[in-house]
Amino acid sequence: MPGKDDSVREALKTKGAYGKDIDLDAYEEGDRDADSVRDLEDSEYRRYMENVGVVADEMERSGTLMFIDNGMSHCSPKTQEGLEM
C-alpha cells in the first residue's frame, strides 16, 4: 500500500477538472518564522493595523491574536481569574 506522501505526489500529477494548471515547481516554500511582536502600540506594524481598522491599544477586548505571513506573531489573552479557555 502506497504511503501518504506517495498518494500526494500522485495527486499532484493529476490535471484539474477546471481552470488553468499551475506549475507548483515555479514556487518556493517560504520561511515559516514570523516576526515576534511584544507591544502592539510600539510596533512597526501599528500603522498597517490602523489602516485596516485594528486599534493597537488593547482596551475593551478580551485578547489579541495576530498573524503575519501565516505565522503567529502576537498573542495576548486577557482572561478573568478562574476562567479556563
N, C-alpha and C positions, 0 to 999 in steps of 0.2 A: 504494500500500500504506500503510495507516494506521501511524503511528508507535507506539512503545511506550507513550507517555503516552495516546494515543487508545484503545488497547486496554484499558488500565487503567481509564480513565473509563467505557468501555462496560461493563466487568465490574462496576463499582460500581453500575450501574443494574439489574443482574440480581438477581431475587429469589432468596433462598436456598431450597434444597430442604427444609431442616428448620429448625425453630425460628422465633423472632420476628425480624423485620427490625430492624436498628439504624440510626438516623439518624446517620451519621458527621458531618454538619454541626453536630450538637449538641456536638461535642467540639473542643477547641483543641489544636494541636500545642504541646507544652511546650518549655522551654529545654533544650538538649542539654548545656550546660556543667555538669559535676559539680564539687562541692567537691573541691579537692585536699587529700589527707591525707598529710603528710610523715612524722609519727611516730605510729604506732598507739597506743602507750602513753599519749601525752599528748592523744589525740584526743577530741573531744566524742562521738564515735561508740563509744568503748570500752565504755560501759555497754550499748549496744544489741548490740554484738558478743558480749559475755559472756552476755547474755540468750538468745542463740541458739547458744551453745556454741563461739564463736570466741574463743580466747585472744589477747590483744593482744601479748604478748611473742612474739617470732619464734624461740623456741628449738625445736629438733628438727623443723624443717620446711625444705623446700628453697626456699621463697619464699611470697610473699603477693600475691594479686591481688584487689582489692576494687572492686566496682561500687556506686555509689549512684545510684538513679533511672536505671538503664540507661546510666550513663556511668562510665568507668573513673576512679577517684579515687585509687587507690594501687597501685603495682607495685614489689615489692622482691624480685627473683630472687636466689637465692644459688646460685652455681654453682662447681664446682671449676675450678681453673686448667686450661685446655686442653679443657674440656668445652664443646661447642657445642650450642646449643638451636635 
